[in-house]
Amino acid sequence: MEKMKPGTVYEIKLDIEKYVYVCRFNEFLLGLFDLVSEKQIDIETVKGKKIIDYKDCSYIDKLNRFSKEKVKKNMWKKIGEIELVGNIIKIPDLAIYNPWKPELSHKNCEILRYGHGTIKVTQEEYKKILGTGLIYGCLDNFIIFERYISRNIDNILSNKPLDPGGDVSTFS
């Protein structure tokens, strides 16, 4: 099997009979394109679409094993590659939010800043980042990732922030 590399674009057929597209940025990071289709499309249609969500995985062995299995079974179909300019990608700050502990997430006000790791920010800055829907999430289970996308199809189609699960609208 060929090595999964940065810039590879995959088509994912969701259980709701829609297709979404993700790009692998590095060994840890996937980006979800602002694109939902009821039929399969080609790489040229994907190019130029913006990334609306980023999901990171610290569990690289599990990520590689699972994603390779998905690709092998043609559940995630490789449709091509995009050139990652100089392999330097500007990843936005991602709010660290745990839907099973929202109060603690709001209290800690932490974000993931690529190249700097986890940093504390003000509640105002945290709430602003959280409100954009850019939320750090580990993908040690791609079934959950696919369900997350399925749950957010309406938000993707209407350019609304994606719902990480739980209530992110208020501070306790």
C-alpha positions in Angstrom: 0.0 0.0 0.0 1.3 3.5 -0.8 2.3 5.7 2.0 -0.3 8.3 3.0 1.3 11.7 2.5 0.6 15.4 3.0 -1.7 16.8 0.4 -3.6 13.6 -0.2 -7.4 14.3 -0.6 -9.9 11.7 0.4 -13.6 11.3 -0.5 -15.7 10.0 2.4 -19.1 8.6 1.7 -21.2 9.2 4.8 -23.9 7.0 6.1 -26.4 9.7 5.1 -25.5 9.2 1.4 -23.5 12.3 1.0 -19.9 12.8 0.2 -17.4 15.0 2.0 -13.7 15.6 1.4 -10.7 15.8 3.6 -7.0 16.7 3.1 -4.2 15.2 5.0 -1.8 18.0 6.1 0.7 16.0 8.0 0.9 12.8 9.9 -1.4 14.2 12.6 -3.8 16.7 10.9 -6.8 16.4 8.6 -8.7 19.3 7.2 -12.4 19.1 6.2 -13.2 21.0 3.0 -16.2 23.3 2.7 -17.9 20.9 0.3 -20.8 18.4 0.5 -22.0 16.5 -2.5 -24.7 14.1 -3.2 -22.5 12.5 -6.0 -18.9 11.8 -6.4 -16.7 14.7 -7.7 -13.2 15.1 -8.9 -10.1 16.7 -7.4 -10.4 19.8 -9.6 -13.7 20.6 -7.9 -12.2 20.2 -4.5 -9.2 22.5 -5.3 -9.9 26.0 -4.3 -12.4 25.1 -1.6 -11.6 26.4 1.8 -10.9 24.2 4.8 -13.6 24.7 7.5 -12.5 22.3 10.2 -9.3 20.8 11.4 -8.9 17.6 13.4 -5.7 16.5 14.9 -4.7 13.1 16.1 -2.0 12.5 18.7 -2.5 8.8 18.5 -0.6 8.4 15.2 -0.3 4.6 15.2 -4.0 4.3 15.6 -4.7 7.0 13.0 -2.5 5.4 10.4 -3.8 1.9 11.0 -7.4 2.9 10.9 -7.2 5.3 8.0 -5.1 2.9 5.9 -7.8 0.3 6.6 -10.5 2.7 5.5 -8.6 3.5 2.3 -7.9 -0.2 1.6 -11.6 -1.0 1.9 -12.3 1.9 -0.4 -14.4 3.5 2.4 -12.1 6.6 2.1 -11.4 6.9 -1.6 -8.2 8.8 -2.6 -9.2 11.2 -5.3 -5.9 13.0 -5.8 -3.4 15.3 -4.2 -3.1 19.0 -3.8 0.2 20.9 -3.7 0.8 22.2 -0.2 2.8 25.3 -0.9 6.3 24.7 0.5 4.6 22.2 2.9 4.0 25.1 5.2 0.3 25.3 6.2 -1.0 28.1 8.5 -3.2 26.2 10.9 -5.5 28.5 12.9 -5.7 28.4 16.7 -8.0 25.6 17.8 -10.0 25.8 21.0 -9.5 22.9 23.4 -13.0 21.9 24.2 -14.2 18.6 25.8 -18.0 18.2 25.3 -18.1 15.8 28.3 -16.5 18.5 30.5 -17.7 21.9 29.1 -17.3 23.7 32.4 -13.7 22.7 32.8 -13.0 23.7 29.1 -14.4 27.1 29.7 -12.6 27.5 33.0 -9.2 26.5 31.5 -9.4 28.7 28.4 -6.8 26.7 26.5 -6.1 26.6 22.8 -3.7 24.6 20.6 -1.4 26.8 18.6 0.6 24.9 16.1 4.3 25.3 16.7 3.7 26.5 20.3 1.5 23.7 21.8 -1.2 24.4 24.4 -1.5 27.9 25.6 -3.8 29.7 28.0 -5.8 32.7 26.6 -8.3 35.1 28.0 -11.9 34.0 28.3 -12.8 36.6 25.7 -10.3 35.2 23.2 -11.3 31.6 24.0 -14.9 32.3 23.5 -14.2 34.0 20.2 -12.2 31.0 18.9 -14.7 28.6 20.2 -17.5 30.5 18.5 -15.8 30.0 15.1 -16.2 26.3 15.5 -12.4 25.7 15.2 -12.0 23.1 17.9 -9.2 20.7 18.6 -10.2 17.1 18.5 -8.3 13.9 18.6 -9.4 11.3 16.0 -8.6 8.0 17.5 -11.8 6.7 16.1 -12.8 7.6 12.5 -16.3 6.2 12.9 -16.9 9.0 15.4 -15.3 11.5 13.0 -17.7 10.4 10.3 -20.6 10.8 12.7 -19.4 14.2 13.7 -19.4 15.3 10.0 -22.9 13.7 9.5 -24.2 15.5 12.5 -22.9 18.8 11.1 -24.0 18.5 7.5 -26.5 21.3 7.9 -23.9 23.6 9.5 -21.4 22.8 6.7 -24.0 23.6 4.0 -25.0 26.9 5.7 -21.5 28.0 6.6 -22.2 27.9 10.3 -19.7 26.8 12.9 -19.5 23.1 13.5 -21.0 21.7 16.7 -18.4 19.8 18.7 -21.1 18.3 20.9 -22.3 19.7 24.2 -23.2 23.3 24.9 -20.4 25.7 23.8 -22.5 28.8 23.9 -22.2 29.9 27.5 -19.7 30.1 30.2 -20.5 28.7 33.6 
